[in-house]
Amino acid sequence: MSRRLAAAERLASLGSVAALYALFGLYGLGPANVTVHVLVVACALSLVHPGLGPTALLAYLSSSLALGGGIWLVLALALMLPAAVAIRYWPQAALWLAAILAAYRADAVSYIALAALVYSLRRATPSSAAALMAFYALAVNVKLAVSLPPGAVGCGGLVVAAALREAGRQPLELVSDWFYSNFLGPPHLFFQMLVYAIGGAATVKGSQSFGRAAAPLSAAAISLAHYAIAVKVGLIPDPAALAVVPLATALLAVAPRSLRLRRAPPRVPPPPPLLEHLSSAWIALYRLMKRGERLLLVFGPRGCGKTVLIAEVCAASGLELARDGDCRGKVVHVENAESVTDLEKRVERALRMGARCVVLETSRPAAVAQKLQGLPLRKAVYVPPPDQAARARILRLLLGARLGSRQLAELAEATEGFSLRALIRLAEYIREGRTIEDALRAASELQLSGTTPLLTVEELREIENFTSSFKGLVMGFAS
């Protein structure tokens, strides 16, 4: 990660902590109280690591509520989960708390906060998203149960809750009363938590198949479930209010794409000199990785620079290749993907563990696509063999002034079908002191020996069939 990006992330985390402090002053959270000293400590921690500030704020609120005892202990336990995941998913945890704070008001702030939370879950794992949404329903229910008049039933933040029957009772009796009224009573809190959990997991899983449309669909499903429960307990929810969260989520899904159309594309650094002939593939792979594509296919003939291209693009874009099984926030590079057993399970496991992107490298793209029937493969980058002009440029880079222009042209013409790897081997042969005649003879011998990864008729037909039948976007061809 570049220093500029790291600084921007820390400033965003600091801003989220300050915004949560302002929301807390407006809406509050029971007996908990956030002082200026707590705010200063949380902001300082955000500058150290972006996840530390939200984690510290959530942990402090959880401990403050726990001291209140009784029903507040349940809410304190609910806050422990986002505090645990905030180190890794601090934007989601911050939005979770914002949605909790504004929930009982049932106004635009609460709906926008919930919509932003649902949309942000695309970057989390399915399990984390499901847990955050389930505990959102639990926390909002507790807050509503305490704030509603005794014996009443109400809703807020798309959650239905039944109030505590009496005030001033023993703490354990209040917890028992809340559990009986909401879990066993008409609000059916367990069912609401289940709906929210499924909606959170569906947002993550659906984003792999439907892209940005998954979040609005999940929000719409949650709104419909809320409407059914509210009607069952005798409430009459406002249909316009029910449509706010799905519509706000859809606007969030559309807005970033619209903004991207108005600004210039990010500057792509030039490729290394040895990969200049792959400039189209370099630009395509760089932009796809920076844009946050989760699954990519890089295909082309053997030895044409796919492995080097992936490594160099990761280095240029500030992304780190996964090593030793740790793939959180990193790029997982799967070489010879067509030979990997249980490829689909391996890709799903890497994405579940938080990999930023999984790049599948292969010379047989159709075989890889066949193994990924259950996963959406929407983007592919083609790495072609060098043409004659590219071969001449590569040999000039590798050999310098050892050969003249005419000799280089002859050698480039004689190496028709050579891969980048074969050209490097040929250059090593020439650097050993062999003459141009020996080099031309060596090129012919390499062709006959099969060392150069020339495309066979079957391989060429497979690539042609793949590019014509692929339902996604194939990039990397020279323009």
C-alpha positions in Angstrom: 0.0 0.0 0.0 1.4 3.4 -1.0 2.0 6.1 1.7 -0.6 8.4 0.1 -3.2 5.6 0.3 -2.3 4.7 3.9 -2.5 8.3 5.0 -5.9 8.8 3.3 -7.2 5.7 5.0 -6.0 6.9 8.4 -7.6 10.3 7.9 -10.9 8.6 6.8 -10.8 6.5 10.0 -10.2 9.7 12.1 -13.1 11.4 10.4 -15.4 8.4 11.0 -14.5 8.5 14.7 -15.3 12.2 14.9 -18.6 11.7 13.0 -19.6 8.9 15.4 -18.9 11.2 18.4 -21.2 13.9 16.9 -23.9 11.3 16.3 -23.5 10.0 19.8 -24.1 13.5 21.1 -27.3 13.7 19.1 -28.8 10.3 19.8 -26.9 8.7 22.7 -26.8 5.0 23.7 -28.3 4.4 27.1 -26.0 4.9 30.1 -22.9 5.0 27.9 -21.1 8.3 27.7 -18.2 9.3 25.3 -16.1 12.0 26.7 -13.6 14.3 24.9 -10.7 12.3 26.4 -12.1 9.1 24.8 -12.5 10.9 21.5 -8.9 12.1 21.6 -7.5 8.6 22.3 -9.6 7.1 19.6 -8.5 9.7 17.1 -4.8 9.2 18.0 -5.2 5.4 17.6 -6.8 5.9 14.1 -3.6 7.7 13.1 -1.6 4.7 14.2 -3.8 2.1 12.4 -7.1 2.9 10.7 -8.9 0.1 12.5 -7.7 0.9 16.1 -9.8 4.1 16.5 -13.3 2.5 15.7 -12.2 -0.6 17.7 -11.3 1.5 20.8 -14.6 3.5 20.6 -16.7 0.4 20.3 -14.8 -1.4 23.1 -15.3 1.6 25.3 -19.0 1.8 24.6 -19.3 -1.9 25.3 -17.6 -1.7 28.7 -19.7 1.4 29.6 -22.9 -0.4 28.8 -21.8 -3.5 30.7 -21.4 -1.4 33.8 -25.0 -0.4 33.5 -26.1 -4.0 34.0 -29.4 -5.5 33.2 -30.7 -5.2 29.7 -27.8 -3.0 28.8 -25.5 -6.0 29.3 -27.2 -7.6 26.2 -26.4 -4.5 24.1 -22.9 -4.4 25.5 -22.4 -8.0 24.2 -23.8 -7.0 20.9 -21.2 -4.3 20.5 -18.4 -6.7 21.1 -18.7 -8.3 17.7 -18.2 -5.1 15.6 -15.4 -4.2 18.0 -13.7 -7.5 17.2 -14.0 -7.1 13.4 -13.3 -3.4 13.3 -9.5 -3.9 13.0 -10.0 -5.5 9.6 -13.4 -4.0 8.5 -13.4 -0.6 10.3 -15.6 1.2 7.7 -18.3 -1.5 8.2 -18.0 -1.4 12.0 -18.2 2.5 12.0 -21.4 2.4 9.8 -22.8 -0.3 12.0 -22.5 1.9 15.0 -23.9 4.9 13.1 -27.0 2.9 12.1 -27.5 1.7 15.7 -27.3 5.2 17.1 -29.9 6.6 14.7 -32.1 3.6 14.5 -34.9 4.5 16.9 -35.5 7.9 15.2 -36.6 6.3 12.0 -35.6 9.3 10.0 -33.4 9.9 6.9 -30.2 9.6 8.9 -31.1 6.1 10.1 -32.1 4.9 6.7 -29.0 6.3 5.0 -26.8 4.8 7.6 -28.4 1.4 7.2 -28.2 1.6 3.4 -24.5 2.6 3.6 -23.9 -0.4 5.9 -25.5 -2.9 3.5 -23.6 -1.5 0.6 -20.3 -1.6 2.4 -20.6 -5.2 3.2 -19.5 -6.1 -0.3 -15.9 -5.8 0.9 -16.4 -8.1 3.9 -16.4 -11.9 4.1 -19.8 -13.6 4.1 -19.5 -14.7 7.7 -18.5 -11.2 9.0 -21.3 -9.6 7.0 -23.9 -12.1 8.3 -22.8 -11.6 11.9 -22.8 -7.7 11.6 -26.3 -7.7 10.2 -27.7 -10.2 12.7 -26.2 -8.2 15.6 -27.5 -5.0 14.1 -31.1 -6.4 14.4 -30.3 -7.5 18.0 -28.8 -4.1 19.1 -31.6 -2.1 17.5 -34.2 -4.3 19.1 -32.7 -3.8 22.6 -32.5 -0.1 22.1 -36.1 0.1 21.0 -37.3 -2.1 23.8 -35.8 0.2 26.4 -37.0 3.5 24.8 -40.6 2.4 23.9 -43.4 2.9 26.5 -44.1 -0.2 28.6 -46.1 -2.8 26.8 -45.9 -1.0 23.4 -44.7 -2.4 20.1 -42.8 -0.3 17.6 -40.3 -0.3 14.9 -37.2 1.6 13.9 -34.3 1.0 11.6 -36.3 -1.7 9.8 -36.5 -3.7 13.1 -39.6 -4.5 15.1 -39.4 -4.6 19.0 -41.7 -5.0 21.9 -41.1 -2.8 24.9 -40.3 -4.0 28.4 -43.5 -4.5 30.4 -42.4 -2.8 33.6 -39.7 -0.5 34.7 -37.7 -0.6 38.0 -37.5 -4.4 38.2 -34.5 -6.5 39.0 -31.8 -6.6 36.2 -32.3 -10.4 35.5 -36.1 -10.0 35.4 -35.7 -7.2 32.8 -33.5 -9.4 30.6 -36.0 -12.3 31.0 -38.9 -10.0 30.2 -37.1 -8.7 27.1 -36.2 -12.2 25.9 -39.8 -13.5 26.4 -41.4 -10.5 24.7 -39.1 -10.3 21.7 -37.7 -13.8 21.0 -40.8 -15.7 22.0 -43.3 -12.9 21.3 -44.8 -11.4 18.1 -41.6 -9.5 17.0 -39.9 -12.9 16.4 -36.5 -11.4 16.9 -34.7 -14.7 16.0 -36.4 -14.6 12.6 -35.5 -11.0 12.1 -31.8 -11.7 13.0 -31.9 -14.7 10.5 -33.3 -12.5 7.7 -30.6 -9.8 8.4 -27.8 -12.5 8.5 -28.9 -14.0 5.2 -29.2 -10.5 3.7 -25.6 -9.7 4.8 -24.1 -12.9 3.4 -26.2 -12.6 0.2 -24.7 -9.1 -0.3 -21.2 -10.5 -0.3 -21.9 -13.7 -2.3 -24.2 -11.9 -4.7 -21.7 -9.2 -5.5 -19.5 -11.9 -7.1 -22.4 -12.8 -9.5 -24.5 -9.6 -9.9 -21.9 -7.0 -9.0 -23.3 -3.8 -7.4 -26.9 -4.9 -7.8 -26.6 -7.4 -5.0 -26.7 -4.8 -2.2 -30.0 -3.2 -3.3 -31.6 -6.6 -3.8 -30.6 -7.6 -0.2 -31.9 -4.3 1.2 -35.2 -4.8 -0.7 -35.5 -8.4 0.8 -34.9 -7.0 4.3 -37.5 -4.3 3.8 -40.1 -6.8 2.6 -39.4 -9.1 5.6 -39.7 -6.1 7.9 -43.1 -5.1 6.3 -44.4 -8.7 6.9 -43.4 -8.7 10.5 -44.7 -5.2 11.2 -48.1 -6.1 9.7 -48.2 -9.3 11.7 -47.8 -7.4 15.0 -50.5 -4.9 14.1 -48.3 -2.0 12.9 -48.9 0.0 9.7 -45.5 0.8 8.3 -45.2 3.6 5.8 -44.5 2.1 2.3 -42.5 5.2 1.3 -40.2 4.6 4.4 -39.8 1.0 3.4 -38.5 2.0 0.0 -35.9 4.4 1.3 -33.3 1.9 2.3 -33.3 -0.1 -1.0 -33.4 3.2 -3.0 -30.6 4.7 -1.0 -28.5 1.5 -1.4 -29.1 1.6 -5.2 -28.0 5.2 -5.3 -24.8 4.3 -3.5 -24.2 1.5 -6.0 -24.7 3.8 -9.0 -23.0 7.0 -7.7 -19.3 5.7 -7.7 -19.7 4.6 -11.3 -21.1 7.9 -12.4 -18.3 9.8 -10.7 -15.8 7.6 -12.4 -17.2 8.7 -15.8 -16.4 12.4 -15.0 -12.8 12.0 -13.9 -9.8 11.0 -15.8 -8.7 7.4 -15.5 -5.8 6.7 -13.1 -2.4 7.1 -14.5 -0.9 3.7 -15.4 2.9 3.5 -15.0 4.8 2.2 -18.0 5.7 -1.5 -18.1 9.3 -2.7 -17.7 11.2 -2.5 -21.0 11.1 -6.3 -21.5 7.3 -6.2 -21.3 6.7 -3.2 -23.6 5.1 -5.5 -26.2 2.5 -6.4 -23.6 1.4 -2.8 -22.9 -2.2 -3.6 -23.6 -2.3 -6.5 -21.2 -0.3 -4.4 -18.7 -2.8 -1.6 -18.7 -5.8 -3.9 -18.5 -4.4 -5.9 -15.6 -3.2 -2.8 -13.7 -6.6 -1.1 -14.0 -8.6 -4.3 -13.1 -6.5 -4.8 -10.0 -6.7 -1.2 -8.9 -10.4 -1.2 -9.4 -10.8 -4.1 -7.0 -11.8 -7.1 -9.3 -12.0 -10.2 -7.1 -11.4 -12.9 -9.8 -9.3 -12.5 -12.9 -8.1 -14.9 -15.6 -4.7 -14.3 -17.3 -4.2 -16.6 -20.3 -1.8 -17.0 -23.2 0.8 -19.4 -24.7 3.3 -20.9 -22.4 6.4 -18.8 -21.7 5.0 -15.5 -23.0 5.5 -13.6 -19.7 2.3 -14.2 -17.8 4.0 -14.9 -14.5 6.4 -11.9 -14.8 3.5 -9.7 -15.9 1.4 -10.5 -12.8 4.4 -10.0 -10.5 5.4 -6.7 -12.1 1.8 -5.3 -12.1 1.4 -6.1 -8.4 4.7 -4.3 -7.6 3.7 -1.3 -9.7 0.2 -1.0 -8.2 1.4 -1.4 -4.6 -0.3 -4.8 -4.1 1.4 -7.7 -2.3 1.4 -11.2 -3.6 0.1 -13.8 -1.0 2.8 -16.0 0.5 2.8 -18.7 3.3 -1.0 -18.9 3.2 -1.7 -15.4 4.5 -3.9 -13.8 1.8 -5.8 -11.1 3.7 -5.8 -8.0 1.5 -3.3 -9.6 -0.9 -3.3 -11.0 -4.5 -3.4 -14.8 -4.7 -1.6 -15.9 -7.9 -2.6 -19.5 -9.0 -0.1 -20.7 -11.7 -1.1 -23.5 -14.2 -4.7 -23.2 -13.0 -5.9 -25.8 -15.4 -3.9 -28.4 -13.4 -5.1 -27.5 -10.0 -7.5 -29.9 -8.4 -10.6 -28.4 -6.6 -9.8 -25.1 -8.2 -13.2 -23.6 -7.4 -12.9 -24.5 -3.7 -9.4 -23.0 -3.6 -10.7 -19.8 -5.1 -13.7 -19.6 -2.7 -11.4 -20.3 0.3 -9.0 -17.5 -0.7 -11.9 -15.0 -1.2 -13.4 -16.1 2.1 -10.1 -15.5 3.9 -10.1 -11.9 2.6 -7.9 -12.0 -0.5 -8.1 -8.8 -2.5 -7.9 -10.6 -5.8 -7.4 -14.1 -7.1 -5.5 -14.3 -10.4 -5.7 -17.5 -12.4 -2.8 -18.0 -14.8 -3.2 -20.6 -17.6 -2.4 -21.5 -21.2 -5.8 -23.4 -21.4 -8.5 -20.9 -20.5 -11.4 -23.1 -21.6 -10.3 -25.8 -19.2 -10.1 -23.3 -16.3 -13.5 -21.8 -17.1 -15.0 -25.3 -17.1 -13.7 -25.8 -13.5 -15.4 -22.6 -12.3 -19.0 -23.3 -13.1 -20.1 -22.0 -9.7 -18.1 -18.8 -9.8 -18.6 -15.7 -11.9 -15.6 -15.2 -14.2 -16.2 -11.8 -15.9 -12.7 -10.5 -16.8 -9.9 -12.1 -18.7 -6.6 -10.7 -19.9 -4.8 -12.2 -22.9 -1.0 -12.3 -23.0 0.1 -12.8 -26.6 3.4 -14.0 -28.0 5.7 -11.3 -29.3 5.4 -10.3 -33.0 8.4 -9.6 -35.2 8.8 -6.0 -34.1 8.6 -7.0 -30.5 11.1 -9.8 -30.9 13.6 -7.3 -32.5 13.1 -4.9 -29.6 13.5 -7.7 -27.0 16.7 -9.0 -28.7 18.1 -5.5 -28.8 17.4 -5.1 -25.1 19.0 -8.5 -24.3 22.0 -8.3 -26.6 22.8 -4.6 -26.7 25.4 -3.8 -29.4 26.5 -7.4 -30.0 24.4 -7.6 -33.3 23.8 -5.0 -35.9 20.4 -3.8 -37.2 20.4 -6.1 -40.2 21.4 -9.1 -38.0 18.7 -8.3 -35.5 16.1 -8.1 -38.2 17.2 -11.5 -39.6 17.2 -13.0 -36.2 13.7 -11.5 -35.4 12.4 -13.0 -38.6 13.9 -16.4 -37.9 12.4 -16.6 -34.5 8.8 -16.5 -35.7 6.6 -18.1 -32.9 9.3 -17.7 -30.2 8.0 -16.9 -26.7 9.6 -14.4 -24.4 11.3 -17.3 -22.5 12.7 -18.8 -25.7 14.1 -15.4 -26.7 15.9 -15.0 -23.4 17.4 -18.5 -23.8 18.5 -17.6 -27.3 20.1 -14.4 -26.1 22.0 -16.3 -23.4 23.3 -18.6 -26.2 24.6 -15.6 -28.2 26.2 -13.9 -25.2 28.4 -17.0 -24.9 30.2 -15.8 -28.0 28.4 -17.7 -30.8 28.2 -16.1 -34.2 25.0 -14.9 -35.9 25.1 -18.1 -38.1 25.3 -20.2 -34.9 22.4 -18.1 -33.4 20.2 -18.6 -36.5 21.0 -22.3 -36.4 20.2 -22.4 -32.7 16.9 -20.7 -33.3 16.0 -23.4 -35.8 17.1 -26.1 -33.4 15.0 -24.7 -30.6 12.0 -24.6 -32.9 12.5 -28.2 -33.9 13.1 -29.4 -30.4 9.8 -28.1 -29.1 11.5 -25.9 -26.4 9.7 -22.8 -27.6 6.1 -22.8 -26.6 4.6 -22.5 -30.1 0.9 -22.6 -30.3 -0.3 -25.9 -31.7 -3.4 -26.0 -33.8 -5.4 -27.4 -30.9 -4.2 -24.7 -28.5 -4.9 -22.0 -31.1 -8.4 -23.4 -31.7 -9.1 -23.5 -27.9 -8.0 -19.9 -27.4 -10.1 -18.8 -30.4 -13.2 -20.7 -29.2 -12.7 -19.3 -25.7 -12.4 -15.7 -26.8 -15.5 -16.0 -29.0 -17.7 -17.8 -26.4 -16.5 -16.0 -23.3 -19.4 -14.1 -21.8 -17.2 -11.6 -20.0 -14.7 -9.1 -21.2 -11.4 -10.2 -22.8 -8.7 -7.6 -22.6 -5.0 -7.4 -23.5 -5.2 -7.5 -27.3 -3.0 -4.9 -29.0 -4.9 -1.9 -30.1 
